[in-house]
Amino acid sequence: MKLNPFKRHRCHDCNLRFRRIEELMQHNQLAHCDKSGYECRHCKKFFEGMEQMRRHIKQVHSYQGNNSSPNH
C-alpha cells in the first residue's frame, strides 16, 4: 500500500494518518483518550479545549522546530 505524502501526521496508537495535526489531535481525543481535554504533544499538559491548547503551543512552544530564537 502506497502512503499518501499529504498525510504526514501518524497516530502512534493505531497508525492512521492525517493531513493536519489538528485532525490527528481530534482523532486521539475521540479514539484513544480517557481524559477529557486536549494534551499538548510537547509538554503533555492538558487543556479543556483545542483552542486553549493551540494558544498554549503558539505562545510556549512556537520556537520549537524552526531556527529562530525563542520569543520569551
Summary of the structure (lengths in Angstrom):
residues: 72
radius of gyration: 13.6
end to end distance: 44.2
largest distance: 44.2
contacts: 152
relative contact order: 0.12
helix: 31%
strand: 11%
